[in-house]
Amino acid sequence: MAEITFSVFTKPWRTQPLEWLGEMVARLGFAGIELPVRPGYQVPPEKVSRGLPEAARILDGYGVKILSIAGPTDEATIAACAEAGVPIIRVMARIAPEEGYLEAEARFRREYDALLPLLEKYHVTLGVQNHCNRFVPNALGLRRLLEGYDPHQVAAVWDAAHEALEGCAPDLALDLVWPYLCMVNLKNAIRRRANGPEAEEAEWEIYWTSGRHGFASWRWVADELLRRDYAGIVCLTAEYSDERSVDRLIAEDMAFARSLFTL
């Protein structure tokens, strides 16, 4: 197997104790997690200074590392990441309703520039993820947005599903983000008709499905990462429209993902 570290985004299990989370994640074969630092989760933002190091300590007892968080980028959070040994804060580049793309892009770079002293001080990486709809959507956008930054400070979290919805083939996308890549997200989706054929105009919705059944070819992604000797984090984001089946689907997806990286 390539030097892949499998992680899982624990958003679906927001009400579970950290001990339960650590046991479950370890049992499924994940080496680490991405932990939401958000209101209503195990570590809310106002308690991050003590809560994140304590969460890392608890999870370490199950052999599970916090490999990234999804949360704010204030100094308290960045410092807590450093203390807890969390290398990456994942964010997305959301374009406000009143903004044009280039206007938003300039704003993002101002925000990232302002964070550089803190990222350097605490040795934490800001990982910017592509996302469909009103975000920087694909590898082309990430490459343009991140060009010129030190990838140890501001890097790319490339999401294969959002790329499949909005962008390039995996080999081309990875070629674009490769110099900045700090993490790969694996989930999957399709667009399906939201109204009937008798409607005046078609409406479409995104349906989040399992790894084998969406627009993104996990096999193609894995083959390309193996070809490039990728050694890093692959995070399964556990996002499914069928929320009642999350536990079953993430177990199946982990087995599928692991099989793809087995040489």
C-alpha positions in Angstrom: 0.0 0.0 0.0 1.2 3.5 -0.7 1.9 5.7 2.3 -1.7 6.8 2.7 -3.1 7.9 6.0 -6.9 7.4 6.1 -9.0 9.9 8.0 -12.7 10.4 8.4 -14.7 13.6 8.9 -16.7 13.1 12.0 -19.5 15.5 11.3 -22.2 12.8 11.3 -21.5 11.8 14.9 -21.7 15.3 16.5 -23.5 14.1 19.7 -21.3 11.0 20.4 -18.7 11.1 23.2 -15.1 11.3 22.1 -14.5 7.8 23.6 -17.2 6.3 21.4 -15.8 8.2 18.4 -12.3 6.9 19.0 -13.4 3.3 19.4 -15.6 3.5 16.3 -13.0 5.1 14.1 -10.2 2.7 15.1 -12.5 -0.3 14.6 -13.2 0.9 11.0 -9.4 1.1 10.3 -9.0 4.9 10.2 -5.7 6.3 11.5 -7.2 9.7 12.2 -10.1 12.1 11.9 -11.1 15.5 10.8 -12.9 17.1 13.8 -15.4 19.9 13.4 -14.7 22.7 15.8 -18.2 24.2 15.5 -21.1 25.0 17.8 -22.9 21.8 19.0 -19.9 19.5 18.4 -17.5 17.8 20.8 -15.2 20.8 20.7 -17.1 24.1 20.3 -15.1 27.2 19.2 -15.3 29.0 22.6 -13.7 26.0 24.3 -11.0 25.2 21.7 -8.0 26.2 23.8 -8.6 23.4 26.3 -11.1 21.3 24.4 -8.9 20.5 21.4 -5.8 19.3 23.3 -8.1 17.3 25.6 -9.9 15.7 22.6 -6.5 14.8 21.1 -5.4 13.2 24.3 -8.6 11.1 24.5 -8.5 9.9 20.9 -4.8 9.1 21.2 -5.8 6.5 23.7 -7.5 4.6 20.8 -4.6 5.1 18.4 -6.5 7.9 16.6 -5.0 11.3 15.6 -6.8 14.5 14.9 -5.3 15.1 11.4 -7.3 18.2 10.6 -10.1 20.3 12.0 -12.9 22.2 10.2 -13.3 25.4 12.1 -12.3 29.0 12.6 -8.9 30.6 11.9 -8.5 32.9 14.9 -5.3 32.8 16.9 -6.9 30.8 19.7 -7.8 28.0 17.3 -4.5 28.0 15.5 -2.6 27.9 18.8 -4.8 25.0 20.0 -4.0 23.1 16.9 -0.3 23.6 17.5 -0.7 22.4 21.1 -2.8 19.4 20.1 -0.5 18.4 17.2 -3.2 19.1 14.6 -1.4 20.1 11.3 -4.3 21.4 9.2 -7.3 23.7 9.5 -9.6 23.1 6.6 -11.6 25.9 5.2 -13.6 26.7 2.0 -13.5 29.8 -0.2 -17.2 30.9 -0.1 -18.2 33.6 -2.5 -20.7 36.0 -1.0 -24.0 36.7 -2.9 -23.0 40.2 -3.7 -19.5 39.4 -4.8 -18.1 38.6 -8.2 -15.5 35.8 -8.5 -12.5 38.0 -8.9 -13.6 40.3 -6.1 -13.9 37.3 -3.8 -10.6 35.9 -4.9 -8.9 39.2 -4.0 -10.6 39.1 -0.6 -9.5 35.5 0.1 -5.9 36.4 -0.6 -6.1 39.4 1.7 -7.5 37.1 4.4 -4.8 34.4 3.9 -2.0 37.1 3.8 -3.2 38.3 7.2 -3.0 34.8 8.6 0.5 34.1 7.4 2.3 35.3 10.6 0.1 33.1 12.8 0.5 30.1 10.5 4.3 30.5 10.5 4.4 31.1 14.3 2.4 28.0 15.2 3.5 25.8 12.2 -0.1 25.1 11.2 -1.3 24.8 7.6 -4.5 26.4 6.2 -6.0 23.9 3.8 -8.4 25.4 1.3 -10.9 23.0 -0.2 -12.7 23.4 -3.5 -16.5 23.2 -3.3 -19.3 23.4 -5.9 -21.8 26.3 -6.3 -20.7 29.7 -4.8 -17.2 28.7 -3.8 -13.9 28.3 -5.5 -15.1 25.2 -7.2 -12.3 23.2 -8.7 -8.6 22.6 -9.2 -8.2 25.5 -11.7 -9.6 27.9 -9.1 -7.5 26.5 -6.3 -4.3 26.7 -8.3 -5.0 30.4 -9.2 -6.0 31.2 -5.6 -3.0 29.6 -4.0 -0.3 30.4 -6.4 2.7 32.0 -4.7 2.0 30.7 -1.2 4.3 28.4 0.7 2.2 25.2 0.8 3.4 24.6 4.4 1.3 27.6 5.3 -1.6 27.8 2.7 -2.3 24.6 0.8 -5.0 22.8 -1.2 -7.5 20.2 0.1 -8.6 18.7 -3.2 -12.1 17.2 -3.1 -12.7 14.6 -5.8 -16.5 14.8 -5.6 -16.8 18.6 -6.0 -14.2 18.4 -8.8 -16.3 15.8 -10.6 -19.4 18.1 -10.2 -17.6 21.3 -11.3 -14.2 20.6 -12.9 -11.5 18.5 -14.5 -10.7 14.8 -14.8 -8.7 13.6 -11.8 -5.3 13.4 -13.5 -5.6 17.0 -14.8 -6.9 18.3 -11.5 -4.1 16.7 -9.5 -1.6 18.1 -12.0 -2.9 21.6 -11.2 -3.0 21.3 -7.4 0.0 19.0 -6.9 2.5 21.6 -5.7 0.1 22.8 -3.1 -1.6 19.6 -2.1 -1.9 18.8 1.7 -5.0 16.5 1.7 -7.4 14.6 -0.6 -11.1 14.3 0.2 -13.0 11.4 -1.0 -16.8 11.4 -1.2 -19.2 11.0 -4.1 -22.3 12.5 -5.7 -24.6 12.6 -8.6 -26.9 15.3 -10.0 -30.5 14.0 -10.3 -33.7 15.5 -11.6 -35.6 17.3 -8.8 -38.9 17.8 -10.8 -40.8 15.8 -13.4 -40.5 15.9 -17.2 -43.7 17.8 -17.4 -42.2 20.9 -15.8 -41.5 23.9 -17.9 -37.8 23.8 -17.0 -35.6 21.1 -15.4 -34.4 21.5 -11.9 -31.5 19.4 -10.5 -30.2 18.5 -7.1 -27.1 16.9 -5.7 -27.4 13.5 -4.2 -24.5 12.4 -2.0 -23.9 8.7 -2.5 -21.3 6.0 -1.8 -17.9 5.9 -3.2 -18.6 3.4 -6.0 -21.7 5.1 -7.4 -21.0 8.8 -8.1 -19.5 11.0 -10.8 -16.1 10.8 -9.2 -14.1 7.7 -10.0 -12.3 6.8 -6.8 -10.4 4.2 -8.7 -9.1 6.8 -11.2 -8.2 9.1 -8.3 -6.4 6.3 -6.4 -4.5 5.2 -9.6 -3.3 8.8 -10.1 -2.2 9.3 -6.5 -0.4 6.0 -6.6 1.3 7.0 -9.9 2.5 10.1 -8.3 3.7 8.3 -5.1 1.4 10.4 -3.0 2.2 10.0 0.7 -0.4 11.9 2.8 -3.9 12.1 4.1 -7.0 10.8 2.3 -10.1 11.9 4.2 -13.4 10.1 3.7 -16.0 12.8 4.5 -18.9 10.5 5.4 -21.4 12.7 3.5 -24.5 10.9 2.4 -28.0 12.0 1.5 -29.3 8.8 3.1 -28.3 9.9 6.6 -29.8 6.9 8.2 -27.3 4.7 6.5 -24.1 6.6 7.4 -22.6 3.9 9.6 -23.1 1.2 7.0 -21.9 3.4 4.1 -18.8 4.7 5.7 -17.7 1.1 6.6 -18.3 0.0 3.0 -16.5 3.1 1.6 -13.5 2.6 3.9 -13.1 -1.0 2.7 -13.5 0.1 -1.0 -11.0 3.0 -0.5 -8.4 0.7 1.2 -8.8 -1.9 -1.7 -7.9 0.8 -4.3 -4.7 1.7 -2.6 -3.5 -1.9 -2.1 -0.8 -2.8 -4.6 
